[in-house]
């Protein structure tokens, strides 16, 4: 998602990605869920894994089922690229 905007300014997009991952503490479960789901298409590229893992650690602690399923889905998508980390 963060690189789909077509800009060469990587600093700008890293800042945006960090902002998105901070949504993991949002009260709205759908916004919190987006803190990891937004990165699903980047799984094959193995990008932003540290941001994703930190966000997932916080999101998995939420009570809502859809927050937990988002983490499971993302970890499954990143399974091959992050084999050493998982």
N, C-alpha and C positions, 0 to 999 in steps of 0.2 A: 504494500500500500504506500509506504513512505517514498518509494522510488518511482511510483507510477505517475507522479506529477510532472516528470520530464525536466527537472532542473538539474544543473550540474553543481549547484551549491549544496554539497553534502552536509556541511555544518547546519544549514537551515533544516534539512530533512532529519538529521539525527536529533535535533532539538524537538521537532514535531513528533518523532517516534517516542522520545522520552516523555513528552506530554501525554501521548496516547496511553502509554503503559501506566501512567499515574492514575488513570481512570479506574484501576483495580480497587480503589477505596470508595468509589462512587456508591451512593445509596441505591441508585437505580441499577438493578441487576443487569439490565441490557447494556447500559453504558459500561459497567464493570466488566462484563463479558467481552466487550469490544477491545478491552485492553490487551487481550491475547489473540482473539479471532482476527483482528486486523492484520496479523502477521502470517496468516495461513498460507498465502500464496508465495511467501518468501522461504518456505521450508526447504525446498530443493536447493536454494542458494545458500542455505545455512547462514543467514544474516540476522543480526540483532538477537542472537541467542541469549546473551547475558541479560538483556532487558526483558526478554520473554520469560526466562526462568525466574527472575525476581518478581515479576508481575504474577506469574503462576503460583508462586509460593504464598502470596497474599490472597489471591483469588480463591484458591482451593479451600481456604478457611471459612469462606462464606457459607451460610446455611442453605442458600438456594440451590436447587438441583441444577438449574441451567448454568450457574457459575462453575460448578464442578464438572459438568459435561463439557464445557468450553475448554477447560484445562486438559481433560482427557483427550479431547479431539485434537488439540494442538500438539500435545506430546506424541500422539500417534502419527501426526503429519511430520513431525520433526524426528521421528524415531531413527531413520537411517542417517540423516545428516549429523545428528547429535549422539550417535551410538556410544561414543566414549564417555559422554557426560551423563547419559541415562543408565 
